């Protein structure tokens, strides 16, 4: 059952990741021309990135809403609602009229649907981690927590493969309506995810909480009153795992095409190859986390990322097509370690009765900062005249915050474990 649930969790997360990431790739490559055509191209890209970041503002609201359902009614029920909301919002983006048709209503509706996407993701990730780990043996929790994380590169592969196919047509054809296809695919993907979500069972951990009448009355109030510090620590530990994607994929794709003169095919191939590599590195780092601990794995990945931050972007700034792809491929390994072990780190920090809300809130708070990474980096590029080191500064800062969060999480988890061992039997 643990393997079946983990597999279903992975597939659902992959499809949810596709829905969320398709916006990021479209924002880097085309949305500025569809929804912000009357502004300077650089400003149009910035506005596209800001609309990308808007989705993260809704995440804490989604964490509270779906966390309430997940901690009081059940993990399964909440995850069904998140996939319905995400799939519908993404598919409707593909049906939107463009700016030339309805004017300012077009970007306004785009931002509204992006907010709904953020609302759904606010509850999706925490629930996916819990439903995988709460079916697993304690000694394998870190590995099973890494399985939903594989959904992220799979979603990227699906998005990148779709856009690579679309780049074979002319820009005029793309702008005429073919850009809608990746968004419209969300509808059949939602049907697949729903089928899998309905087939899984509720977790034994939640059943135990419900049977002992330990379900929290208002989960978010309990989390905010008793778990504020763990939530902040978990959010700090999450920053690199989330933010590195939007820096090294979304922002760097726009940087590579606009500033370095690389083709759209090149930056998309780089993302595709890097994501394929993650299919092997995420479970490998998840297995290693079972040996050394999830928090230590996150800290090690962030420390390695800190070391390569500036060399990586120096190489990218001088790269031709082949060098760019290799840089993205190799540069993505270290942040992947922090991403792979993140679910295990969080699952170790929070009690089961409020786990859905606590995980979701921590992830959402980190997502707010991470989601604006492309917009902040774009503004930083303007201020520094696109100096080669400007993305390296952002990557290094995210790494430092994550190191601090992961080390604090390791100490807190160790104290919690020691306290549980000292607690009298039957207490």
Buried (B, 14 or more C-beta within 10 A) or exposed (E): EBEEBBBBBBBBBBBBBBBBBBBBBBBBBBBBBBBBBEEEEBBBBBBBBBBBBBBBBBBBBBBBBBBBBBBBBBBBBBBBBBBBBBBBBBBBBBEBEBBEEEEEEBBEBBBBBBBBBBBBBBBBBBBBBBBBBBBBEEEBBBBBBBBBBBBBBBBBBBBBBBBBEBBEEEEEEBBEEBBBBBBBBBBEBBEBBBEBBEEBBBBEBBEEBBEEEEBBEBBBEBBBEEBEEBBBBBBBBBBBBBBBBBBBBBBBBBBBBBEBEBEBBBBBBBBBBBBBBBEEBBBBBBBBBBEEBBBBBBBBBBBBBBEBBBEBBBBBBEBEBEEBBBBBBBBBBBBBBBBBBBBBBBBBBBBBBBBBBBBBBBBBBBBBBBBBBBBBBBBBBEEEEBBBEBBBBBBBBBBBBBBBBBBBBBEBBEEBEEEEEEEEEEE
